[in-house]
Amino acid sequence: MISDTVEKMFKTISRHIAPSGMPSPVLWGDEATVRDRLREGINTLEFARRTYHFVYPFPPDSVVEFFRLNYGPMTRAFGSLDAKGKEQLRTELENLWALHNKSEGNTTIVDAEYLEVIAIRGSVLHKTGSSVSYRAELLADRIEEGANALASFAEGLSEEE
């Protein structure tokens, strides 16, 4: 799910920006967290550690610039910082990519481990006894909640409204 290099990149970014209140995306690389997040409606959950090979035809400083321009979380991070913060973040990220670079010269090759997760959904019994997917059951429940809320709202309206 999240590679160790990408995890380090997220951690570097997070040191420079205010917390968003969202759970950290790097937790998708933790088996216990993934098990907890996918505990409902999953029959089979398999994990494998894999390696992703980042290969760029330019040096680490250009990799950082590429991510700054094309990778949403990094674009937002740079956009939220003043000039000094941007320069500090850029320096830290360039050092991160350079430290892990297995190439020399004008290319960047970084091997990054990630957690592959294969989850196979189960099924649940619907109130009528027929088998439907867990996701469909959740969707049906949300639609029912919405319909009930709309009905309650409508009851409070006058004829003029």
Wavefront OBJ file of the C-alpha trace (Angstrom):
o trace
v 0.000 0.000 0.000
v 2.508 2.690 1.114
v 6.209 2.278 0.382
v 8.918 3.046 2.915
v 10.301 5.831 0.698
v 6.856 7.336 0.204
v 6.298 6.995 3.967
v 9.476 8.976 4.641
v 8.362 11.545 2.080
v 4.964 11.923 3.844
v 6.681 12.218 7.229
v 8.994 14.900 5.864
v 6.036 16.812 4.440
v 4.039 16.460 7.682
v 6.805 18.136 9.687
v 6.213 21.298 7.647
v 2.427 21.572 7.572
v -0.342 21.649 10.141
v -2.064 18.311 10.797
v -5.245 17.855 8.785
v -7.062 15.619 11.239
v -7.096 12.835 8.650
v -5.527 9.483 9.495
v -2.022 9.178 8.160
v -1.878 7.480 4.746
v 1.328 5.720 5.791
v -0.752 3.559 8.143
v -1.898 1.611 5.071
v 1.585 0.066 5.243
v 0.913 -1.356 8.715
v -0.709 -4.818 8.665
v -2.487 -4.362 12.019
v -4.034 -1.064 10.854
v -5.143 -2.571 7.550
v -6.689 -5.557 9.351
v -8.571 -3.160 11.616
v -9.747 -0.943 8.744
v -10.912 -3.902 6.641
v -12.360 -6.042 9.427
v -15.969 -5.696 8.261
v -17.190 -7.774 5.327
v -13.844 -9.289 4.362
v -13.490 -13.075 4.144
v -9.833 -13.234 3.146
v -7.025 -10.770 3.758
v -3.546 -11.443 2.368
v -0.365 -9.383 2.677
v 2.906 -9.401 0.775
v 5.898 -7.099 0.958
v 6.863 -5.949 -2.530
v 9.414 -3.593 -4.030
v 8.574 -0.738 -6.360
v 11.409 0.642 -8.479
v 11.221 4.400 -8.895
v 13.239 5.214 -12.026
v 13.527 8.795 -13.212
v 15.703 10.086 -16.083
v 16.745 13.077 -13.985
v 18.581 13.741 -10.688
v 16.981 13.777 -7.192
v 16.405 17.551 -7.127
v 14.356 17.213 -10.316
v 12.420 14.294 -8.789
v 11.358 16.620 -5.984
v 10.335 19.267 -8.527
v 8.409 16.634 -10.519
v 6.502 15.576 -7.384
v 5.961 19.224 -6.376
v 4.253 19.891 -9.706
v 2.386 16.594 -10.158
v 1.683 14.958 -6.797
v -1.282 16.425 -4.917
v -0.085 16.050 -1.304
v 3.278 17.583 -2.144
v 1.728 20.362 -4.239
v -0.543 21.270 -1.314
v 2.336 21.126 1.159
v 4.506 23.491 -0.875
v 1.514 25.754 -1.492
v 0.890 26.149 2.231
v 4.428 27.257 3.124
v 6.226 30.583 3.009
v 9.451 30.934 0.994
v 11.691 29.783 3.863
v 9.475 26.763 4.583
v 9.385 25.806 0.907
v 13.171 25.919 0.694
v 13.573 23.834 3.859
v 11.060 21.237 2.660
v 12.709 21.090 -0.772
v 16.144 20.569 0.817
v 14.915 17.766 3.090
v 13.145 15.978 0.229
v 16.145 16.326 -2.083
v 18.345 14.840 0.649
v 15.869 11.966 1.117
v 15.856 11.077 -2.592
v 19.650 11.503 -2.880
v 20.260 9.288 0.171
v 18.286 6.398 -1.342
v 19.397 6.948 -4.943
v 21.174 3.868 -6.348
v 22.250 5.722 -9.470
v 24.884 8.298 -10.160
v 24.791 11.254 -12.470
v 21.600 12.557 -13.965
v 19.244 9.705 -13.110
v 17.430 8.612 -9.968
v 16.747 4.984 -9.075
v 15.168 4.281 -5.711
v 13.813 0.934 -4.567
v 10.896 1.279 -2.197
v 9.167 -1.454 -0.243
v 5.385 -1.398 -0.003
v 2.661 -3.577 1.448
v 0.463 -5.290 -1.102
v -2.973 -6.058 0.309
v -5.446 -8.447 -1.268
v -8.874 -8.343 0.358
v -11.707 -10.586 -0.755
v -15.152 -9.451 0.278
v -17.567 -11.697 2.007
v -21.318 -11.506 1.864
v -23.998 -10.931 4.460
v -27.561 -12.053 4.654
v -30.068 -9.351 3.833
v -33.198 -9.018 5.971
v -35.072 -11.099 3.384
v -32.545 -13.910 3.675
v -30.939 -13.421 0.273
v -27.184 -12.940 0.023
v -25.925 -9.486 -0.993
v -22.584 -7.804 -0.753
v -21.656 -5.984 2.413
v -21.141 -2.760 0.451
v -24.643 -2.997 -1.037
v -26.059 -3.521 2.448
v -24.255 -0.394 3.711
v -25.491 1.610 0.735
v -29.066 0.476 1.339
v -28.789 1.500 4.993
v -27.456 4.958 4.032
v -30.282 5.456 1.514
v -32.828 4.485 4.154
v -31.267 6.925 6.652
v -31.387 9.685 4.044
v -35.014 8.965 3.195
v -35.964 9.056 6.883
v -34.131 12.357 7.375
v -35.859 13.849 4.321
v -39.257 12.685 5.567
v -38.612 14.277 8.982
v -37.552 17.523 7.323
v -40.625 17.545 5.073
v -42.960 17.022 8.040
v -41.669 20.267 9.551
v -42.454 22.324 6.462
v -45.580 24.433 6.242
v -47.823 24.442 3.161
v -46.265 27.762 2.041
v -42.724 26.392 2.183
l 1 2 3 4 5 6 7 8 9 10 11 12 13 14 15 16 17 18 19 20 21 22 23 24 25 26 27 28 29 30 31 32 33 34 35 36 37 38 39 40 41 42 43 44 45 46 47 48 49 50 51 52 53 54 55 56 57 58 59 60 61 62 63 64 65 66 67 68 69 70 71 72 73 74 75 76 77 78 79 80 81 82 83 84 85 86 87 88 89 90 91 92 93 94 95 96 97 98 99 100 101 102 103 104 105 106 107 108 109 110 111 112 113 114 115 116 117 118 119 120 121 122 123 124 125 126 127 128 129 130 131 132 133 134 135 136 137 138 139 140 141 142 143 144 145 146 147 148 149 150 151 152 153 154 155 156 157 158 159 160 161
